[in-house]
Amino acid sequence: MSINKELSYREFVQRENGLLHSPYEKELEFYSAVSAGDIERVKELYTPLAVEGYGKLSRDPIRNIKYHLVITIALIARFCIEAGMPMETSYTISDIYINRLDTATSAEQLGQIHREMFLEYAKRMRKVNSGDAYSKHVIMCLDLIYENIYKGIQVQELAEKLGLTSQYLSKLFKKEVGVTISEYIMARRIEAAENMLKFSEYSPLDIGNYLNFSSHSHFISSFKKHTGMTPKQYRENFFRMKWNEGREAGHSEDDD
């Protein structure tokens, strides 16, 4: 069936059965309320994804909800970026919730993820709109740091890209974020290293090189300063914890 024939057929069936999509204006109002941080209005406009009116994207009801939830998360993330949330923060929150819904197996779990997601965004946007959020230059600086976290970037480079002096940017960043740019960059690099140690098979040497540490000893000392463990100890400890969790879960199942 061609797209035109299928379109005409589906529109006819939906009209005949009263299965029309939710009004576009209502969707926009919901997304706008989230990006404005209007938590009360968001709760009023909230409609569970399992109800009629969201369109049929899959014959499987759970997969259908998942598809709609991915679309909802993606749109909210972009509305919030336009309204002032740091780009990387918004996209990372989006990734977290999409990863969660990917493993969900029931409509109840997906409904809970849906509610948690839009309230998380709304609460953060309330802070953004209250004036407690970062200034435009600091937001742009944070985005540049995230974009270059694996390549490395210096304070002078950040200032030049933003058209500011390094002294002014450093003072502004420390005032708003609470740490120096160098401290913030190091914390993000260590955070990236932690994730690579937990979720990849790269060796600590490769990870240090990938994150542009000047030497392997520098990587080890910096990592230990932030986490209290060497990279090797951190990885071993993580896998020991995961193994114990799996073992305890297995025992619980046996006891049931």
C-alpha positions in Angstrom: 0.0 0.0 0.0 1.4 3.4 -1.0 1.8 6.1 1.7 -1.0 8.1 0.3 -3.4 5.2 0.3 -2.4 4.2 3.8 -2.7 7.8 5.0 -6.2 8.1 3.6 -7.2 4.7 5.0 -5.9 5.4 8.5 -7.5 8.8 8.7 -10.8 7.3 7.7 -10.6 4.5 10.3 -9.5 6.9 13.0 -12.4 9.3 12.3 -14.9 6.5 12.2 -13.7 5.0 15.5 -13.1 8.3 17.2 -9.3 7.6 17.5 -8.1 11.0 16.8 -4.7 12.3 18.1 -4.5 14.7 21.0 -4.9 18.3 20.0 -1.6 19.9 18.9 -2.3 22.9 21.1 -2.7 20.8 24.2 0.6 19.1 23.6 2.4 22.4 23.1 0.8 23.7 26.3 2.1 20.7 28.2 5.6 21.1 26.9 5.6 24.8 27.4 4.4 24.3 31.0 7.3 21.9 31.7 9.9 24.3 30.2 8.4 27.1 32.2 8.8 25.1 35.4 5.1 25.4 36.1 4.7 22.2 38.1 1.1 22.7 39.1 0.0 23.3 35.5 2.0 20.3 34.3 0.2 18.1 36.7 -3.1 19.4 35.5 -2.3 18.8 31.8 -0.7 15.4 32.3 -2.4 12.6 30.4 -1.2 8.9 30.8 0.3 7.6 27.6 -1.8 4.4 27.8 -5.0 6.3 27.1 -6.6 6.8 23.7 -5.6 9.8 21.6 -1.8 9.2 21.2 -1.9 7.3 17.9 -1.0 3.7 17.2 2.8 3.3 16.6 2.9 -0.4 17.3 0.5 -3.3 17.6 2.2 -4.3 20.8 0.7 -2.0 23.6 3.9 -1.8 25.7 6.1 -1.0 22.6 3.5 1.6 21.5 3.8 3.4 24.9 7.6 3.2 24.7 7.6 4.8 21.2 5.4 7.7 22.4 7.4 8.1 25.6 10.7 8.5 23.5 9.0 11.2 21.4 7.8 13.0 24.5 11.2 12.9 26.2 12.9 14.1 23.1 10.5 17.1 22.7 10.7 18.1 26.4 14.5 18.0 26.3 14.5 20.4 23.3 11.9 22.7 24.8 13.9 22.9 28.0 17.1 23.7 26.1 15.4 26.5 24.2 14.2 27.8 27.6 17.6 27.9 29.1 18.6 24.5 30.4 22.2 23.6 29.6 22.2 21.4 26.5 24.3 18.6 27.9 22.2 18.5 31.1 19.0 18.2 29.1 20.3 15.6 26.7 21.8 13.5 29.5 18.5 13.5 31.5 16.8 12.4 28.3 19.3 9.6 27.9 18.8 8.4 31.5 15.0 8.1 31.1 15.2 6.5 27.6 17.6 3.9 29.0 15.1 3.3 31.9 12.1 2.9 29.6 14.1 0.5 27.4 14.2 -2.1 30.1 10.6 -1.5 31.4 8.2 -4.4 30.9 4.8 -3.0 32.0 2.5 0.0 31.4 2.7 0.8 35.1 6.5 1.1 35.0 6.3 3.2 31.9 3.7 5.5 33.5 6.0 6.0 36.5 9.0 6.8 34.2 6.7 9.3 32.3 5.7 11.1 35.6 9.2 11.1 37.0 10.7 12.5 33.8 8.4 15.5 33.3 8.5 16.4 37.0 12.3 16.2 36.9 12.5 18.6 34.0 9.8 20.9 35.4 11.6 21.2 38.8 14.9 22.0 37.1 13.3 24.5 34.8 11.6 26.2 37.8 15.1 26.8 39.1 16.3 28.0 35.7 13.4 30.5 35.5 13.8 31.7 39.1 17.1 33.3 38.2 19.2 30.8 40.2 20.5 29.1 37.1 23.7 29.9 35.2 24.2 32.9 33.0 24.4 32.5 29.2 28.2 32.6 29.2 28.5 29.9 31.8 26.0 27.7 30.1 27.9 28.1 26.8 31.1 27.3 28.7 29.6 24.1 30.2 28.5 23.0 26.8 32.0 23.5 25.4 33.5 21.6 28.2 31.2 18.6 27.6 31.9 18.8 23.8 35.6 18.6 24.4 35.8 16.4 27.5 37.7 13.7 25.7 39.9 16.0 23.7 40.7 18.4 26.5 40.3 22.1 26.5 42.1 24.9 28.4 40.6 28.0 30.1 42.2 30.3 27.5 40.6 28.3 24.7 37.2 28.5 26.3 37.5 32.3 26.8 38.5 32.8 23.2 35.6 30.8 21.9 33.2 32.9 24.1 34.9 36.2 23.2 35.8 36.9 26.8 39.0 37.4 28.7 40.2 34.3 30.7 40.2 36.4 33.9 36.6 37.4 33.5 35.4 34.0 32.5 37.2 32.3 35.4 35.7 34.8 37.9 32.2 34.4 36.5 32.4 30.6 36.5 33.7 30.3 40.0 31.0 32.7 41.3 28.1 30.8 39.6 29.4 27.1 39.7 31.3 27.3 43.0 34.5 25.7 41.7 37.2 26.8 39.2 37.0 25.9 35.6 40.0 23.6 35.9 38.5 21.8 39.0 35.2 21.4 37.1 36.9 20.0 34.0 38.9 17.5 36.1 35.8 16.4 37.9 34.1 15.7 34.6 37.1 13.8 33.3 37.2 11.6 36.4 33.5 11.1 36.0 34.0 10.0 32.4 36.8 7.7 33.5 34.5 6.1 36.1 31.9 5.3 33.5 34.5 3.9 31.1 35.9 1.7 33.9 32.4 0.4 34.8 31.0 0.0 31.3 33.8 -0.6 28.9 36.7 -3.1 28.6 39.4 -0.4 28.0 42.4 -0.7 30.3 43.2 2.1 32.8 46.2 3.0 30.6 44.0 3.3 27.5 41.4 5.3 29.4 44.0 7.7 30.7 45.4 8.2 27.2 41.9 8.6 25.8 41.1 11.4 28.3 44.3 13.2 27.5 46.0 12.9 30.9 49.7 13.8 30.6 50.9 10.4 31.9 49.5 7.2 33.4 50.8 8.2 36.8 49.0 11.5 36.5 45.8 9.7 35.7 46.2 7.3 38.6 47.0 10.1 41.1 44.1 12.4 39.9 41.7 9.5 39.9 42.7 8.4 43.4 42.4 12.0 44.7 38.8 12.2 43.6 37.6 8.6 44.3 39.9 7.3 47.0 40.9 4.4 44.8 43.2 3.7 41.9 41.5 3.0 38.5 42.2 -0.7 38.9 40.8 -0.8 42.4 37.7 1.1 41.3 37.0 -1.4 38.5 37.5 -4.4 40.7 35.3 -2.9 43.4 32.5 -2.2 40.9 32.5 -5.7 39.5 32.6 -7.2 43.0 29.6 -5.2 44.0 27.7 -6.2 40.8 28.6 -9.8 41.4 27.3 -9.7 44.9 24.1 -8.0 43.9 23.5 -10.7 41.3 24.3 -13.4 43.8 21.9 -12.0 46.4 19.2 -11.7 43.8 19.7 -15.3 42.9 19.4 -16.4 46.6 16.2 -14.3 46.9 14.6 -16.1 43.9 15.6 -19.5 45.4 14.0 -18.6 48.7 10.6 -17.7 47.1 
